[in-house]
């Protein structure tokens, strides 16, 4: 076990003393002096990281050595518990090297800091717990608790604040379900997977997003119990829950204002139960909308009073069959059988739910991606049946007819032929067509979908007669409700013309410019004067004009000091943004001074201005007349955005683990969304996050920023360097060969070393990270590497690691060189140069390839012995003539 020693402190005593400083005033000078001395004795504690291994007594370390705020780092392995790990009154973090690498077996683990009188941070990461796990919080401060990337079964979380439970797997190891519980304010429960595990939510607020809940059989999967207010369940999947997916219960004061949206409920006994089970009927204000209910026995079982649950959203933009709509939306139920006559993706009849109903049931599954909401068109199972009606079906030419599609089945396309000439005249669902000439017209409608095609033909369906009205031009005439007054004067003009009229052209000041084409318009005269009005009416046979000279007389009013006001055509948009400003000032100003916020200005009444750069711009308008002036300033009125350019800085870029880094977004272009990737698997979506790096390493940080104009990403490779005491290790290109032997050594140490000392075993050293060394002489060499950084040093020694060979020199001895037959002789190889093969010839026709053989001479005689020794560098032979002398008995 490696322990980073911290200063000896009394952490708990210090915290209690600090929380009671206010008692000084009550107890006088003596106690004041006592507390000052106590602080001096206790000192200040600093958190440490304690590494543990499976062979360590982890329980003893947790209970006796670890202090509040410490990080216990679990190296890979299986940790077998013989007694529970009950960590009381000192919040600590438990971090492993990976849930697939660290397993805790046997008993339960609990962290209970209910009496700890200070806010604290607890992280539990990258560990697999086979048995129970619990954290119980403190009433003294807002502690931050993070549980992520773990594998767990039975879990209890109580009296917590600021809790993140993310990317964990909760799975029952038993044949039965596991019921977990959680009580937390400001909960973020995201990206987790549950299998045969249910959750009892009590006094919870926050967000439950992007999780999967599956395969429970004896408990509700998600029980929203008493005091759960303002809890949002979004984008989760509930499947195969045979006792129900979500149960909401409580009383009229509790379990209210919760939102269940964008979830999928698939193959459950109940999708959602509101108040028919559990501990009572919940309060009002719960909302259930934009969910998909598929193949459930009961989709929603609502026992609350009518109107307590809202089943439709506010009005939103959505698309259905490639058409855009705006409406309130309910939920999708695959057993809904209602029709959709207007083909907008919303059923025509409500979906009944207990005492209430979903008044906007959806015709297909709904998907939500940000602001993009799509209702899927269900696949057709049969060809559509074409049919239609029309209004009118007869009349004088020109005859305008409104056609209405009444086809049944899912229709993907329409083809209208209004005169049955084989030419498609419209592909709209409900088109309008004008018949110019008299005659009888046969109409053909063809509808299609993926399954097939169908047509209906209505012969001589439309009858168009010759127009019986005599053909002549219209006669122009008009009146005005007032003909004189002070400026500004608004006049309502009323058309009095006779005859068939197809168009109107009004010229309110007879300047030759058409001011309106309405039949009976209104017009405001802003300045004094006498105005001639001209109305021209037209049809196919001609036109007529009435001109009333000097008809409108406008006199000057006596305005007071003007009051500045204005509007803009657009207050936000992408660069370059052109904005039309409109003066809305009262009391008839005669002068205008605009300041657009980017250094530009104008003196016209209604200017247009182009903003070329992104930014927020304050607009000022000053108006004046003879009575005085007035100014209005709209701060940050115009917001111009461009695609952002991502960039960031950080409080530090290196340091010892655990390392807290404050990241600051310095992107340009007014980003509205941020995605931080810290390089250790963690993410953040706030603008300026703080992240804790718990393990040593070099981390690449990514920041993606986005706004309505687009997104941009910056990557800073190996930006954060977190150090711990290094652990030395190395490899080499070869470990054996002929002299001279060049060896490339590669440092594979962990913990980010900053310095290296290599000792090659032949008296040579190197101080570079990856050296190459030449071994000139044959031999076996022990190699040593020492690595260092700011935290400490570590050495690894590899004994007899490098073996360098040269061509051997053969030689040998023997146990005897003479004797009577039969004579057994033990030969000993004394060759130099590290041979790897041997070949012996004993002189009597026998041989051996052993290094040190034994041989029996059976007959008398003088024998010459030969030894050939070989290695990778070559071979050598020695011959000893008449070496063995064997005599007869």
Secondary structure, DSSP 8 states (H G I E B T S, - for coil): --B-------HHHHHHHHHTGGGHHHHHHHHHHHHHHHHHHH------EEEE-TTS-HHHIIIII--TT-EEEE-SEEEE-SS-EEEESS--EEEES-TTTEEEESS-EEEE-TT--S--EEEEES-EESS-EEEE--SSS--EEEEES-EESSEEEEEEEEEEEES-EEE-SSSS-EEEEEEEEEEEEES-EEESEEEEE-S--EEEES-EEE--SSS-SEEE-TT--SEEEES-EEES-TT-SEEE---TTSS-S-EEES-EEES-SEEEEESSSSSS---S-EEEES-EEES-SEEEEE-S-TTSEE-S-S-EEEEETTEEEEE----EETT-----TT-SSB-SS-EEETTEEETT-BSS-EEEETTEEEE-----SS--B--EEEE-SEEESSEEEEEEE--BS---EEEEETT-SS---B-SSS-EEEE-S-EEEEEEEEEE-SS-EEEEEEEEEEEEE---S-----B--EEES-SEEESSEEEEEEE--BS---EEEEETT-SS---B-SSS-EEEE-S-EEEEEEEEEEETTEEEEEEEEEEEEEE-----S-B--EEES-SEEESSEEEEEEE--BS--SEEEEE-SSS-EE-SSS-EEEE-S-EEEEEEEEEEETTEEEEEEEEEEEEEE---B--EEES-SEEESSEEEEEEE--BS---EEEEE-SSS-EE-SSS-EEEE-S-EEEEEEEEEEETTEEEEEEEEEEEEEE---B--EEES-SEEESSEEEEEEE--BS--SEEEEE-SSS-EE-SSS-EEEE-S-EEEEEEEEEE-SS-EEEEEEEEEEEEE---B--EEES-SEEESSEEEEEEE--BS--SEEEEE-SSS-EE-SSS-EEEE-S-EEEEEEEEEEETTEEEEEEEEEEEEEE--
